[in-house]
Amino acid sequence: MRRAGVGLPLALLLGGLQPNPAPAQAAPGTRVVILGTGTPNPDPERSGPAVAIVVKGTAYLVDAGAGIMRRAAQATANGIPALDSPKLGIVFLTHLHSDHTIGLPDVIHTGWILGRERPLRLFGPPGTVDLARHLTEAYSADIANRTGGLQPHTAEGWRVEASDIDSGVVYQDSNVTVTAFRVPHDGWAVALGYRFQTADKSVVISGDTRPSDSVVNACSGCDILVHEVYSAEKFPARTPAWQRYHADAHTSTVELAALAVRAHPKLLVLYHQLFWGASDDDLLREIRRDYSGEVVSAHDLAVYPVVP
């Protein structure tokens, strides 16, 4: 595992990292908050891909798509205080495609400006440390201005402690054990899914992937499986070049139904939906032809399990 603290001057500070302790705030059971269900295609109704696992007042983010901090603010207004900007301190990246990382500077700097006191913890596949270093370089003028001027600021909140990770247990604290597993996604040497095990829930997030046994094995009866999907019915209308790409990088409704039969999650949540003119109901209809389990097509700000 490659680890680095990213700071000014712009050099990597190597050293061991200890998990930030979780706050003692009382909260309901584990909740999965879908902050963004989008894709690279701009959609005002769907922010870029991002999911929060909320446990006992701490949020663990998976991916940082466009609009993540605005959606987090909306979720806070909806009654999930763990997503208040300064509290967002731990991020896991599934892979380094821009639609999954373009909101990362927002997570880093908005959280700091609004009061985050400790460095952001960032975990992801090889290249994550370099990504964090380059983002710090890109925002060095902003950091220098805010730390050297009149604006009140915390001393460490702009820093990023980044770790390049691979398969296995990658994070553990009193709330959660996070296990990464490899998934196949067009051309990436390492793309990851994650399993979050808490006291009351097991949650698996696929990231972007074609159908994979590793997702089946990671879920294996999990409480919630959050999985990307595209419409099998609309697929033939794509150009041959796009068909080749999507078949190697993503999962169709037909393929996901077969995968869910094997993984048997208690709840299957569709996200990162490639509709191509289909609707949520169309995706669900396509899935339900071959899968009889509970399935929903998520919208931004959906919370699972649904709170009564």
MODAPE-V533334 format. One record per backbone hydrogen bond with DSSP energy under -1.0 kcal/mol. CO is the residue of the C=O (numbers start at 1). NH is the residue of the N-H. E is the energy in kcal/mol with one decimal. If there is no record, write none. Layout:
CO_NH_E / CO_NH_E
This chain:
2_164_-4.8 / 4_162_-2.4 / 5_13_-2.0 / 6_160_-1.4 / 9_11_-2.5 / 13_5_-2.0 / 31_54_-3.1 / 32_304_-2.6 / 33_35_-1.0 / 33_52_-2.9 / 34_301_-3.8 / 36_50_-1.7 / 43_46_-1.8 / 47_38_-3.1 / 49_65_-1.3 / 50_35_-1.2 / 50_36_-2.2 / 51_62_-3.1 / 52_33_-3.2 / 53_60_-2.4 / 54_31_-2.1 / 55_58_-1.8 / 58_55_-2.9 / 60_53_-2.6 / 61_92_-2.8 / 62_51_-1.9 / 64_103_-3.0 / 65_68_-1.5 / 66_48_-2.5 / 67_71_-2.4 / 68_72_-2.4 / 69_73_-2.0 / 70_74_-2.0 / 71_75_-2.7 / 72_76_-2.3 / 73_77_-2.2 / 74_78_-1.5 / 75_80_-1.7 / 76_79_-1.8 / 80_83_-2.0 / 81_84_-1.9 / 84_87_-2.2 / 85_88_-1.7 / 87_89_-1.1 / 89_121_-3.2 / 90_61_-2.4 / 91_123_-2.6 / 92_63_-2.7 / 94_192_-3.1 / 97_100_-1.6 / 98_101_-1.1 / 98_102_-2.3 / 100_64_-3.1 / 101_104_-2.2 / 103_107_-1.9 / 104_108_-2.6 / 105_109_-2.8 / 106_110_-2.0 / 108_112_-1.2 / 109_113_-2.9 / 110_114_-2.0 / 111_116_-3.0 / 112_115_-1.8 / 120_161_-3.0 / 121_91_-2.6 / 122_163_-2.1 / 123_93_-3.0 / 124_165_-3.1 / 125_128_-1.9 / 127_131_-2.4 / 128_132_-2.5 / 129_133_-2.3 / 130_134_-2.7 / 131_135_-2.3 / 132_136_-2.1 / 133_137_-2.2 / 134_138_-2.6 / 135_139_-1.8 / 137_140_-1.6 / 139_143_-2.5 / 140_144_-2.6 / 141_145_-2.3 / 142_146_-2.5 / 143_147_-2.5 / 144_148_-1.8 / 145_149_-1.3 / 156_159_-1.7 / 159_120_-2.4 / 160_6_-4.1 / 161_122_-2.4 / 162_4_-3.3 / 163_124_-1.8 / 164_2_-1.2 / 168_180_-2.9 / 171_178_-3.0 / 176_173_-2.2 / 177_197_-2.5 / 178_170_-2.6 / 178_171_-1.3 / 179_195_-2.6 / 180_168_-2.6 / 181_193_-2.9 / 184_210_-2.0 / 185_188_-2.3 / 191_183_-2.5 / 193_181_-2.2 / 194_205_-2.8 / 195_179_-2.6 / 196_203_-2.6 / 197_177_-2.0 / 201_198_-3.0 / 202_224_-1.9 / 203_196_-3.5 / 204_226_-3.2 / 205_194_-2.1 / 212_216_-1.3 / 213_217_-2.9 / 214_218_-2.1 / 215_219_-2.3 / 216_220_-2.0 / 222_266_-2.5 / 224_204_-2.6 / 225_269_-3.2 / 226_206_-2.7 / 227_271_-1.9 / 229_274_-2.3 / 230_253_-1.6 / 231_235_-1.0 / 234_237_-1.4 / 235_238_-2.0 / 239_243_-2.7 / 240_244_-2.3 / 241_245_-1.9 / 242_246_-3.0 / 243_247_-2.3 / 244_248_-1.0 / 245_249_-1.5 / 246_250_-2.6 / 248_186_-1.1 / 251_230_-1.7 / 252_256_-2.8 / 253_257_-2.3 / 254_258_-1.8 / 255_259_-2.2 / 256_260_-3.0 / 257_261_-1.9 / 258_262_-1.2 / 259_263_-2.6 / 260_264_-2.6 / 263_221_-2.9 / 267_225_-2.6 / 268_296_-2.4 / 269_227_-2.8 / 270_298_-2.2 / 274_231_-1.8 / 275_278_-1.5 / 279_283_-2.2 / 280_284_-2.4 / 281_285_-2.5 / 282_286_-2.5 / 283_287_-2.4 / 284_288_-2.8 / 287_290_-1.5 / 294_268_-2.2 / 296_270_-2.8 / 299_302_-1.9 / 302_34_-2.8 / 304_32_-3.9
